[in-house]
Amino acid sequence: MWNFARARDRKLVRLMGQQTRPITILMADDDADDRQMTKEAFAESHLVNDLRCVEDGVELMDYLFRRGKYSDPASSPRPGLLLLDLNMPRKDGWEVLKEIKADPHLKTLRIVILTTSKSEEDILRGYNLSVASYITKPVTFSALLEVVRVLGKYWLEIVELPNGRTGTIDP
């Protein structure tokens, strides 16, 4: 039987000898309440990862390409995971996905769609654009908290990421 605690402990021991840092998680969502509830769920789940937020697809691409107010790498670290809403103003999630997947420096960014759409067409389209996961936004805080805990467990403890790091895409 697989023992997750033992696997996590082995990973922590292996990482102790390496230079590691928690990944930055970037959330792109135009709904201020959803961003705030997600921040609260991260805090309640005791995730040490830096959660950054942007409000729409244009701001997201500025962040990823380090344009404008995001030009300083110290204040806009490269994310290791993107939580992406599909329905945003100015530039929606589908346009953003196409741009990210077309860029050689961004195409390996792990993207989790976190949206209200339950459309089978949207789900298939997301996976056809190589998203890592497609999650329908939970309606209650307790359900969001469970999603955040599972995401944290999977992406931050179980998944092996490149270069012995905990999920950065910096070259």
FIKOLZA-1660 file (N, C-alpha, C; in steps of 0.1 Angstrom, whole numbers, plus 5000, padded with zeros to 4 digits):
% residues 171
   i   px   py   pz ch aa at
   1 5008 4988 5000  A  M  N
   1 5000 5000 5000  A  M CA
   1 5009 5012 5000  A  M  C
   2 5005 5022 4992  A  W  N
   2 5013 5035 4990  A  W CA
   2 5011 5043 5003  A  W  C
   3 5022 5048 5008  A  N  N
   3 5022 5056 5021  A  N CA
   3 5026 5070 5017  A  N  C
   4 5016 5079 5016  A  F  N
   4 5019 5093 5012  A  F CA
   4 5028 5100 5022  A  F  C
   5 5026 5098 5035  A  A  N
   5 5034 5104 5045  A  A CA
   5 5049 5100 5044  A  A  C
   6 5052 5087 5041  A  R  N
   6 5065 5083 5039  A  R CA
   6 5071 5089 5026  A  R  C
   7 5063 5089 5016  A  A  N
   7 5068 5095 5003  A  A CA
   7 5071 5110 5005  A  A  C
   8 5063 5117 5012  A  R  N
   8 5065 5131 5015  A  R CA
   8 5078 5133 5023  A  R  C
   9 5079 5125 5033  A  D  N
   9 5091 5126 5042  A  D CA
   9 5104 5123 5034  A  D  C
  10 5104 5113 5025  A  R  N
  10 5115 5111 5016  A  R CA
  10 5118 5123 5007  A  R  C
  11 5108 5129 5002  A  K  N
  11 5110 5140 4993  A  K CA
  11 5115 5152 5001  A  K  C
  12 5111 5154 5014  A  L  N
  12 5116 5165 5022  A  L CA
  12 5131 5162 5025  A  L  C
  13 5134 5150 5028  A  V  N
  13 5148 5147 5031  A  V CA
  13 5157 5149 5019  A  V  C
  14 5152 5145 5007  A  R  N
  14 5160 5147 4995  A  R CA
  14 5161 5162 4992  A  R  C
  15 5151 5170 4995  A  L  N
  15 5151 5184 4992  A  L CA
  15 5160 5192 5002  A  L  C
  16 5162 5186 5014  A  M  N
  16 5169 5194 5024  A  M CA
  16 5183 5197 5019  A  M  C
  17 5189 5188 5011  A  G  N
  17 5203 5191 5006  A  G CA
  17 5203 5199 4994  A  G  C
  18 5192 5204 4988  A  Q  N
  18 5191 5212 4976  A  Q CA
  18 5186 5226 4980  A  Q  C
  19 5190 5235 4971  A  Q  N
  19 5184 5248 4972  A  Q CA
  19 5170 5248 4966  A  Q  C
  20 5160 5250 4975  A  T  N
  20 5146 5250 4970  A  T CA
  20 5139 5262 4975  A  T  C
  21 5128 5265 4969  A  R  N
  21 5120 5276 4973  A  R CA
  21 5106 5272 4969  A  R  C
  22 5096 5277 4977  A  P  N
  22 5082 5274 4974  A  P CA
  22 5078 5281 4961  A  P  C
  23 5070 5275 4953  A  I  N
  23 5066 5281 4940  A  I CA
  23 5057 5293 4943  A  I  C
  24 5057 5302 4934  A  T  N
  24 5047 5313 4934  A  T CA
  24 5035 5308 4926  A  T  C
  25 5023 5311 4932  A  I  N
  25 5011 5307 4925  A  I CA
  25 5004 5320 4921  A  I  C
  26 5001 5321 4908  A  L  N
  26 4994 5332 4903  A  L CA
  26 4980 5329 4899  A  L  C
  27 4971 5338 4904  A  M  N
  27 4957 5336 4902  A  M CA
  27 4952 5347 4893  A  M  C
  28 4945 5344 4882  A  A  N
  28 4939 5354 4873  A  A CA
  28 4924 5352 4873  A  A  C
  29 4918 5362 4880  A  D  N
  29 4903 5362 4882  A  D CA
  29 4898 5376 4884  A  D  C
  30 4888 5379 4876  A  D  N
  30 4883 5393 4877  A  D CA
  30 4873 5395 4889  A  D  C
  31 4869 5384 4896  A  D  N
  31 4860 5386 4907  A  D CA
  31 4868 5388 4921  A  D  C
  32 4867 5399 4926  A  A  N
  32 4874 5403 4939  A  A CA
  32 4870 5394 4950  A  A  C
  33 4858 5390 4951  A  D  N
  33 4853 5380 4962  A  D CA
  33 4860 5367 4960  A  D  C
  34 4861 5362 4948  A  D  N
  34 4868 5349 4945  A  D CA
  34 4882 5350 4949  A  D  C
  35 4889 5361 4945  A  R  N
  35 4903 5362 4949  A  R CA
  35 4905 5362 4964  A  R  C
  36 4897 5370 4971  A  Q  N
  36 4898 5371 4985  A  Q CA
  36 4895 5357 4992  A  Q  C
  37 4884 5351 4988  A  M  N
  37 4881 5337 4994  A  M CA
  37 4893 5328 4991  A  M  C
  38 4899 5328 4980  A  T  N
  38 4910 5319 4977  A  T CA
  38 4922 5322 4986  A  T  C
  39 4925 5335 4988  A  K  N
  39 4936 5339 4997  A  K CA
  39 4933 5334 5011  A  K  C
  40 4920 5335 5015  A  E  N
  40 4917 5330 5029  A  E CA
  40 4918 5315 5030  A  E  C
  41 4914 5308 5019  A  A  N
  41 4915 5293 5019  A  A CA
  41 4930 5289 5019  A  A  C
  42 4939 5297 5012  A  F  N
  42 4953 5294 5013  A  F CA
  42 4958 5296 5027  A  F  C
  43 4954 5306 5033  A  A  N
  43 4959 5309 5047  A  A CA
  43 4954 5298 5057  A  A  C
  44 4941 5295 5055  A  E  N
  44 4936 5285 5064  A  E CA
  44 4942 5271 5062  A  E  C
  45 4946 5268 5050  A  S  N
  45 4953 5256 5046  A  S CA
  45 4968 5255 5050  A  S  C
  46 4973 5267 5055  A  H  N
  46 4987 5268 5059  A  H CA
  46 4996 5266 5048  A  H  C
  47 4993 5270 5036  A  L  N
  47 5002 5269 5024  A  L CA
  47 5012 5281 5025  A  L  C
  48 5024 5278 5024  A  V  N
  48 5035 5288 5025  A  V CA
  48 5038 5295 5012  A  V  C
  49 5031 5290 5002  A  N  N
  49 5034 5296 4988  A  N CA
  49 5028 5310 4987  A  N  C
  50 5036 5318 4979  A  D  N
  50 5032 5331 4976  A  D CA
  50 5021 5331 4966  A  D  C
  51 5009 5336 4970  A  L  N
  51 4997 5337 4961  A  L CA
  51 4996 5351 4956  A  L  C
  52 4998 5353 4943  A  R  N
  52 4997 5366 4936  A  R CA
  52 4984 5366 4928  A  R  C
  53 4978 5377 4926  A  C  N
  53 4966 5378 4919  A  C CA
  53 4966 5390 4909  A  C  C
  54 4960 5387 4897  A  V  N
  54 4958 5397 4887  A  V CA
  54 4943 5396 4883  A  V  C
  55 4938 5407 4877  A  E  N
  55 4923 5409 4876  A  E CA
  55 4918 5405 4862  A  E  C
  56 4927 5404 4852  A  D  N
  56 4922 5401 4839  A  D CA
  56 4933 5395 4830  A  D  C
  57 4930 5391 4818  A  G  N
  57 4940 5385 4809  A  G CA
  57 4951 5395 4805  A  G  C
  58 4947 5407 4803  A  V  N
  58 4958 5417 4799  A  V CA
  58 4968 5419 4810  A  V  C
  59 4963 5420 4822  A  E  N
  59 4972 5421 4834  A  E CA
  59 4980 5409 4836  A  E  C
  60 4974 5397 4833  A  L  N
  60 4981 5384 4834  A  L CA
  60 4993 5384 4825  A  L  C
  61 4990 5388 4812  A  M  N
  61 5001 5387 4802  A  M CA
  61 5012 5397 4806  A  M  C
  62 5008 5409 4811  A  D  N
  62 5018 5419 4815  A  D CA
  62 5027 5413 4826  A  D  C
  63 5021 5406 4836  A  Y  N
  63 5028 5399 4847  A  Y CA
  63 5038 5389 4841  A  Y  C
  64 5032 5380 4832  A  L  N
  64 5041 5369 4827  A  L CA
  64 5052 5374 4818  A  L  C
  65 5050 5385 4811  A  F  N
  65 5060 5390 4802  A  F CA
  65 5068 5401 4809  A  F  C
  66 5065 5404 4822  A  R  N
  66 5072 5414 4829  A  R CA
  66 5071 5428 4823  A  R  C
  67 5059 5432 4820  A  R  N
  67 5057 5445 4814  A  R CA
  67 5051 5455 4824  A  R  C
  68 5054 5468 4822  A  G  N
  68 5047 5478 4830  A  G CA
  68 5051 5476 4845  A  G  C
  69 5041 5476 4853  A  K  N
  69 5043 5476 4868  A  K CA
  69 5049 5462 4872  A  K  C
  70 5050 5452 4863  A  Y  N
  70 5055 5439 4867  A  Y CA
  70 5069 5437 4861  A  Y  C
  71 5076 5448 4857  A  S  N
  71 5089 5447 4851  A  S CA
  71 5100 5443 4860  A  S  C
  72 5098 5445 4873  A  D  N
  72 5109 5441 4883  A  D CA
  72 5107 5426 4887  A  D  C
  73 5117 5418 4884  A  P  N
  73 5115 5403 4887  A  P CA
  73 5114 5401 4902  A  P  C
  74 5120 5410 4910  A  A  N
  74 5119 5408 4925  A  A CA
  74 5104 5410 4930  A  A  C
  75 5097 5418 4923  A  S  N
  75 5083 5420 4928  A  S CA
  75 5073 5412 4920  A  S  C
  76 5077 5405 4909  A  S  N
  76 5068 5397 4901  A  S CA
  76 5075 5384 4897  A  S  C
  77 5077 5376 4907  A  P  N
  77 5084 5363 4905  A  P CA
  77 5076 5354 4895  A  P  C
  78 5084 5346 4887  A  R  N
  78 5077 5337 4878  A  R CA
  78 5069 5327 4885  A  R  C
  79 5056 5325 4881  A  P  N
  79 5048 5315 4888  A  P CA
  79 5052 5301 4884  A  P  C
  80 5050 5292 4893  A  G  N
  80 5051 5278 4890  A  G CA
  80 5038 5271 4887  A  G  C
  81 5027 5278 4891  A  L  N
  81 5013 5273 4889  A  L CA
  81 5004 5285 4886  A  L  C
  82 4996 5284 4876  A  L  N
  82 4986 5295 4873  A  L CA
  82 4972 5289 4875  A  L  C
  83 4964 5296 4883  A  L  N
  83 4950 5294 4885  A  L CA
  83 4943 5303 4876  A  L  C
  84 4936 5298 4866  A  L  N
  84 4931 5307 4855  A  L CA
  84 4916 5306 4854  A  L  C
  85 4909 5318 4855  A  D  N
  85 4895 5319 4852  A  D CA
  85 4894 5321 4837  A  D  C
  86 4883 5316 4832  A  L  N
  86 4881 5317 4817  A  L CA
  86 4874 5330 4813  A  L  C
  87 4864 5334 4822  A  N  N
  87 4856 5345 4819  A  N CA
  87 4861 5358 4825  A  N  C
  88 4870 5365 4818  A  M  N
  88 4875 5377 4823  A  M CA
  88 4874 5388 4813  A  M  C
  89 4873 5401 4817  A  P  N
  89 4872 5412 4807  A  P CA
  89 4886 5414 4800  A  P  C
  90 4885 5422 4790  A  R  N
  90 4897 5427 4782  A  R CA
  90 4903 5416 4774  A  R  C
  91 4907 5405 4781  A  K  N
  91 4913 5393 4774  A  K CA
  91 4908 5381 4782  A  K  C
  92 4901 5372 4776  A  D  N
  92 4896 5360 4784  A  D CA
  92 4906 5349 4785  A  D  C
  93 4903 5339 4793  A  G  N
  93 4912 5328 4795  A  G CA
  93 4916 5320 4783  A  G  C
  94 4907 5319 4773  A  W  N
  94 4911 5312 4761  A  W CA
  94 4921 5319 4753  A  W  C
  95 4920 5332 4752  A  E  N
  95 4931 5340 4745  A  E CA
  95 4944 5339 4752  A  E  C
  96 4944 5340 4765  A  V  N
  96 4956 5339 4774  A  V CA
  96 4962 5325 4772  A  V  C
  97 4954 5314 4772  A  L  N
  97 4959 5301 4770  A  L CA
  97 4967 5299 4757  A  L  C
  98 4961 5305 4746  A  K  N
  98 4967 5304 4733  A  K CA
  98 4981 5311 4733  A  K  C
  99 4981 5323 4739  A  E  N
  99 4994 5331 4740  A  E CA
  99 5004 5323 4748  A  E  C
 100 5000 5318 4759  A  I  N
 100 5010 5311 4768  A  I CA
 100 5015 5299 4761  A  I  C
 101 5007 5291 4755  A  K  N
 101 5011 5278 4748  A  K CA
 101 5019 5281 4736  A  K  C
 102 5018 5293 4730  A  A  N
 102 5026 5297 4718  A  A CA
 102 5040 5302 4722  A  A  C
 103 5042 5306 4734  A  D  N
 103 5055 5311 4738  A  D CA
 103 5064 5301 4744  A  D  C
 104 5076 5299 4738  A  P  N
 104 5085 5289 4743  A  P CA
 104 5090 5290 4757  A  P  C
 105 5089 5302 4763  A  H  N
 105 5093 5303 4777  A  H CA
 105 5082 5301 4787  A  H  C
 106 5070 5302 4782  A  L  N
 106 5058 5300 4791  A  L CA
 106 5050 5287 4789  A  L  C
 107 5052 5280 4778  A  K  N
 107 5044 5269 4774  A  K CA
 107 5044 5258 4784  A  K  C
 108 5055 5257 4793  A  T  N
 108 5055 5246 4803  A  T CA
 108 5049 5250 4816  A  T  C
 109 5044 5263 4817  A  L  N
 109 5037 5267 4829  A  L CA
 109 5025 5258 4832  A  L  C
 110 5025 5253 4844  A  R  N
 110 5013 5244 4848  A  R CA
 110 5001 5253 4850  A  R  C
 111 4991 5250 4843  A  I  N
 111 4978 5258 4844  A  I CA
 111 4967 5250 4849  A  I  C
 112 4960 5255 4859  A  V  N
 112 4948 5249 4864  A  V CA
 112 4937 5259 4861  A  V  C
 113 4927 5254 4852  A  I  N
 113 4915 5263 4850  A  I CA
 113 4906 5262 4862  A  I  C
 114 4903 5273 4868  A  L  N
 114 4894 5274 4879  A  L CA
 114 4883 5284 4875  A  L  C
 115 4871 5278 4871  A  T  N
 115 4861 5287 4865  A  T CA
 115 4847 5282 4869  A  T  C
 116 4837 5290 4865  A  T  N
 116 4823 5286 4868  A  T CA
 116 4817 5277 4858  A  T  C
 117 4823 5276 4846  A  S  N
 117 4818 5268 4835  A  S CA
 117 4819 5253 4838  A  S  C
 118 4808 5246 4836  A  K  N
 118 4808 5232 4837  A  K CA
 118 4806 5226 4823  A  K  C
 119 4807 5234 4812  A  S  N
 119 4804 5230 4799  A  S CA
 119 4815 5219 4794  A  S  C
 120 4809 5208 4789  A  E  N
 120 4818 5197 4784  A  E CA
 120 4827 5202 4773  A  E  C
 121 4822 5211 4765  A  E  N
 121 4830 5217 4754  A  E CA
 121 4842 5225 4760  A  E  C
 122 4839 5233 4770  A  D  N
 122 4850 5241 4777  A  D CA
 122 4860 5231 4783  A  D  C
 123 4856 5221 4789  A  I  N
 123 4865 5211 4796  A  I CA
 123 4874 5205 4785  A  I  C
 124 4868 5200 4774  A  L  N
 124 4876 5194 4763  A  L CA
 124 4885 5204 4757  A  L  C
 125 4880 5216 4755  A  R  N
 125 4889 5227 4749  A  R CA
 125 4901 5230 4758  A  R  C
 126 4899 5230 4771  A  G  N
 126 4910 5232 4780  A  G CA
 126 4920 5222 4780  A  G  C
 127 4916 5209 4780  A  Y  N
 127 4926 5198 4779  A  Y CA
 127 4932 5198 4766  A  Y  C
 128 4925 5201 4755  A  N  N
 128 4932 5202 4742  A  N CA
 128 4942 5213 4741  A  N  C
 129 4941 5223 4750  A  L  N
 129 4951 5233 4751  A  L CA
 129 4962 5230 4761  A  L  C
 130 4962 5218 4766  A  S  N
 130 4972 5212 4775  A  S CA
 130 4972 5218 4789  A  S  C
 131 4960 5221 4794  A  V  N
 131 4960 5226 4808  A  V CA
 131 4962 5213 4817  A  V  C
 132 4967 5216 4829  A  A  N
 132 4970 5204 4838  A  A CA
 132 4957 5199 4844  A  A  C
 133 4948 5208 4847  A  S  N
 133 4935 5204 4854  A  S CA
 133 4925 5214 4851  A  S  C
 134 4912 5210 4852  A  Y  N
 134 4901 5218 4849  A  Y CA
 134 4892 5216 4862  A  Y  C
 135 4890 5227 4869  A  I  N
 135 4882 5226 4881  A  I CA
 135 4870 5236 4881  A  I  C
 136 4858 5232 4884  A  T  N
 136 4847 5241 4885  A  T CA
 136 4848 5248 4898  A  T  C
 137 4846 5261 4899  A  K  N
 137 4847 5268 4911  A  K CA
 137 4837 5263 4921  A  K  C
 138 4841 5260 4933  A  P  N
 138 4832 5256 4944  A  P CA
 138 4823 5268 4948  A  P  C
 139 4811 5264 4952  A  V  N
 139 4801 5274 4956  A  V CA
 139 4803 5279 4970  A  V  C
 140 4807 5270 4979  A  T  N
 140 4809 5273 4993  A  T CA
 140 4824 5275 4997  A  T  C
 141 4826 5282 5008  A  F  N
 141 4840 5283 5013  A  F CA
 141 4845 5270 5017  A  F  C
 142 4838 5262 5023  A  S  N
 142 4843 5249 5028  A  S CA
 142 4847 5240 5016  A  S  C
 143 4839 5241 5005  A  A  N
 143 4843 5233 4993  A  A CA
 143 4856 5239 4987  A  A  C
 144 4857 5252 4987  A  L  N
 144 4869 5259 4981  A  L CA
 144 4881 5255 4990  A  L  C
 145 4879 5255 5003  A  L  N
 145 4890 5251 5012  A  L CA
 145 4895 5236 5009  A  L  C
 146 4886 5227 5006  A  E  N
 146 4889 5214 5002  A  E CA
 146 4897 5213 4989  A  E  C
 147 4893 5221 4979  A  V  N
 147 4900 5222 4966  A  V CA
 147 4914 5227 4969  A  V  C
 148 4915 5238 4976  A  V  N
 148 4929 5243 4979  A  V CA
 148 4938 5233 4986  A  V  C
 149 4932 5226 4996  A  R  N
 149 4940 5216 5003  A  R CA
 149 4945 5205 4993  A  R  C
 150 4936 5200 4984  A  V  N
 150 4939 5190 4975  A  V CA
 150 4949 5195 4965  A  V  C
 151 4947 5207 4960  A  L  N
 151 4957 5213 4951  A  L CA
 151 4971 5214 4957  A  L  C
 152 4971 5219 4970  A  G  N
 152 4983 5220 4977  A  G CA
 152 4990 5206 4979  A  G  C
 153 4983 5196 4983  A  K  N
 153 4988 5183 4984  A  K CA
 153 4994 5178 4971  A  K  C
 154 4986 5179 4961  A  Y  N
 154 4991 5174 4948  A  Y CA
 154 5003 5181 4942  A  Y  C
 155 5001 5195 4940  A  W  N
 155 5011 5202 4933  A  W CA
 155 5023 5206 4941  A  W  C
 156 5022 5206 4955  A  L  N
 156 5033 5211 4963  A  L CA
 156 5039 5200 4971  A  L  C
 157 5033 5188 4972  A  E  N
 157 5039 5177 4979  A  E CA
 157 5042 5165 4970  A  E  C
 158 5033 5161 4962  A  I  N
 158 5034 5149 4954  A  I CA
 158 5041 5150 4941  A  I  C
 159 5038 5160 4933  A  V  N
 159 5044 5161 4920  A  V CA
 159 5058 5164 4920  A  V  C
 160 5066 5157 4912  A  E  N
 160 5080 5160 4910  A  E CA
 160 5082 5171 4900  A  E  C
 161 5089 5181 4903  A  L  N
 161 5091 5193 4894  A  L CA
 161 5105 5193 4889  A  L  C
 162 5108 5199 4878  A  P  N
 162 5121 5199 4872  A  P CA
 162 5132 5207 4880  A  P  C
 163 5144 5203 4878  A  N  N
 163 5156 5210 4884  A  N CA
 163 5157 5209 4899  A  N  C
 164 5150 5200 4905  A  G  N
 164 5151 5199 4920  A  G CA
 164 5144 5210 4926  A  G  C
 165 5137 5219 4919  A  R  N
 165 5131 5230 4925  A  R CA
 165 5116 5227 4928  A  R  C
 166 5110 5235 4935  A  T  N
 166 5096 5233 4938  A  T CA
 166 5087 5241 4929  A  T  C
 167 5090 5240 4916  A  G  N
 167 5081 5245 4906  A  G CA
 167 5083 5259 4900  A  G  C
 168 5095 5263 4898  A  T  N
 168 5097 5276 4891  A  T CA
 168 5099 5274 4876  A  T  C
 169 5096 5284 4868  A  I  N
 169 5098 5282 4854  A  I CA
 169 5109 5292 4849  A  I  C
 170 5116 5298 4858  A  D  N
 170 5127 5306 4854  A  D CA
 170 5137 5298 4847  A  D  C
 171 5143 5303 4836  A  P  N
 171 5153 5295 4829  A  P CA
 171 5166 5293 4836  A  P  C
% end
